[in-house]
Amino acid sequence: MEMEEALWEEGDASFYCPNCEDDVDGSVDLPVVYEHGHEENLPVSVLCFGCNNSFDGWVKTDWDSCEIELDDHSDIEVLAGPALGSSHDYDDYDHEYYEWLEQQERSPRPVYLAFCKTIGDVKALTSGVALDQKSQMLARMLLSQSITALEVFLADTLILTVANNKDAQGRLLRSKRLGIGNAQFRLADAIGVEDFSKEKLLEHLRAVSFHNLKKVTGLFCVGLGIDIMPKDEELERIQKAIIMRHDCVHRNGLDRETGEVQ
């Protein structure tokens, strides 16, 4: 299949980014393959969500496998699944039109990309942090920014999804566990407000402290069916960072219990 004739589909990728020097998530456009088709070997570009850099390479893919080798980093393993298609996907339709339509419907994920950009910037700045007083002040600011970025990512992800998904709205409002739908209001409050229950729900979500992982996890589980609660050591690290962030913001890094500066 020639490159200009191939159908392409965006897929997820995981790899060690040589620029970020860390395991990251990314994306790659892959040629669509079919169950009885032949193997494809075509040039691709893998995008890192952490630093927003792209790495050129080649993909060797068929119905059962997908192997990607980067041109300048052949030792790095890129994990991605084949883009599977059906021979009936485009029967009786114009291929170019439906390929264009699919591209328009793909979400650019600006919230996630903004989070990755912020965390990438924080990591880059932390590489220069030393033990002197000025550097420690920078470290406190970077810690605060990283937790703030996490809160914004969780808040925007949940609120934007719920605002555009009536099923999610219904699950959140009907949940006895959350109790959001039990809120009291006056009939006069609803005058002139279109979709009153939705607006009250979004008003409630905007008031949530999104560093409260237990509460936020409940909202994600009920509304979106996703358990975002970290496990074991990862949870402990995040909870410790949230507490330290509170001390950095409200007491310039002073630990209330020990009296020491973070």
N, C-alpha and C positions, 0 to 999 in steps of 0.2 A: 504494500500500500504506500503510495507516494505521500509525502508529508502534507501537501496542499489538498489531497483528496481525503485524508483521514478525518474522522470525527474525533473531537477532543473533549475531555471532561476534566474539570478541576477535582483533584483528590488531595487527601491529607497525607502529610509526610512527617516522619520523625527522624532526626539525625543529630549528630554532633556537629555544631556549627563551628567552623575553624575561626570565624571572626568573633563570635560571642565566647568561644571556648567553653561551651556548655551544651548539654543535651536540650534540644529545643523542638518545638512543633513548627511546621511550615506547610506549604502547599506546592503542588506541582500539577501542571496540565499534562494529562496522559492520553494517549490514543485509545479510543474505544476498541475493545477486542470482542470477538464472538466465539461461541462455544466450538464451532467447527472451522474457525478461521485459522490463518497461519500466524506464526510468530512475528511480532513487530520489533524493529530495532531502529529507533528514531531519536533525534536530539531533543533534549528537554532542558528546562531551567527550574531549579528548586529554590523557592522563596523562603527565607527565614523570618518568622514572625517576631523574633527578638530584636534583630538589628535591621530588618527590612532589606537585607542584601540578597542577591540572587547568585546561584552557582550553576554554571552550565555543565551539562553532562549528557549521558545517553541512557535510554531506557530499553531494556530487553523484556518484552512482556507477551504473554499469551493468556488464555482463559484461566490457567491455574497459578501463574506466578508473575511477579513484577520485580525485576532487578534494575537498580539505578546505580550508575557509576559516575561520579563527578570527575570532570576533566582534570582538574588540578589537585584533587584529593581522592585518589583511587582507593585509599585505605579506609575511607569513611563509609560506613554502612548506612544506607538510606532505606528506611522501612516505609513501604507504601503497598497498597493493594491494587490489583489490576482494575481498570475501568471496564466493567462488564456491560455489554450491550445485547439487545435482542434483535434478531433479524427482522422482526415485525415492527420495530420502533417507529420507522418512518415510512411504512407502506402507504403509497398513494399521496404522499405529502412532499412538499418541497424541502429538501434537506437543508439548504442554506438558511431558509426562513426559520426553521425550528431550532437550528443551532444558534442563530442570533437570539431567538426568544429565550432559550435556556440561559444564555449569557446575561441577558437583562434581568433574569429572575434570581441569579446568584447573589447571595448577600455578601457585601464587601466586608462585613464584620468590623465596622469602624470602632466599636467599643472595645473589642478584643485587641485590635491593632494598636489603639491608643494605650491600653494597659501594657502591652508588650514593649512599646516604645518607651514608656516611662520607666519600666523595670530595667530595660536595657541601658537607659541613661544613668539610672541609679547604680547599676553594677559597674558601669564604666568609671563613674566618679569615685566609687569606693576603692578602686584599685590604687588611688593615690592617698588614701587616708593613713596617716601615721599616728604616733602616740602623743604628739604635742597637743596643747590645749586647743589651738585653732582647728586642728584636724578633727578632734573629738567633737567640737561644736558642729562641724560639717557632718560627721557621722550621725549625730542626733537628728539633724535636719533630714538626712537621707533616709533614716529609719522611719521618721514621721511621714515622709513623702511616699515611701513604699507601702505602708499600711493604708494611707489615704487613697493611693491608686487602687488597692485591693477593694476598699469600700466602694469607690466610684464604679469599678467594674461590676461588682455584684449588684449594686443598686440599679445601674443603668440596664444591665442585662435583664434583671427581673422586671423592672417597671416597664421598659419598652416592650418586652414580650407579653406581659399581662395586658398592657394597653391595647394590643392588637390581636388578642386571642380570647374570644368569649368563653371558650371551654375552661381556660385557666381562671378567668374571672369567676365563673360559676363554682369551680372547685374551692377556691379561696373563700368565697362568701358563704358556701354551704358547710364548710368545715367546722364541726363542733370543737375539734382540738384547738383551732386557732381562735374561734369566737369573734372573728371580724364582722360577720354578718349579724351579730347580736347588738350592734351599736344602736343607741337611741337617737332619734332625730325628730324634729317637728315637720309637719306637712308643709309649713310655710318655707322651710329650707329648700324644698324641692321645686319651688315655683321658678320657672324659667331655666331650669337646669336640665339640659338634654342628657339622657342616660345617667340619672342621678346615682344609681348604685355603683356604676363604674367609676364615676368621679370621686365618690366617697372612698372607694377601695384604693384608688391611686393616691388620694390624700393621705390615707393611712400608711401606705407603703413609703411615701416620701418622708414620713416622720420617723421611720424605723432607723435605729442605729445599726448600720450594716457591719460594725465590728463585733456585734453580738452573734457569734457563729451559731450558737444553739437556736436562737430565734430565726435567724436568716435561713438556716438549713431547713427548719420546719416550713418556711414559706416556699422554698424551692421544691421540697419534697411534695407538698400538697398541690401547689400551683402548676409546677412543671414536671413532676415525677422524677426529679433528679436529686440524688443525695450528694451534697457538696462537702459534707463533713470530712475533714482530713482524719487520718488514722494515726494512732500511736505517737511515735516521736515527731512526726510532721505536725500533728495537732499541738503537741506541747511547745514546739518551736514557735508556731504562729501565735498561740495564746500568750507566750512569754513576750513576743515582739509587740503584741497589742498593748500589754500592760506597760512595757517600756515606752511605747509611743505616747501613752497617756501621760507618763511622767515627763517625757521630753516636751510635750505641748503645754502642760499645765504647771510644771514645776522646774522647767529648764533642765530636765534630766535627773532631778533629785529623787531618789527612792524614798518613799514615805516611811517604810519600815526600817531600813538600814541607815538612812541619812547619807548614803553615798551617791555620788553623781554617776549616772549611767555612762 
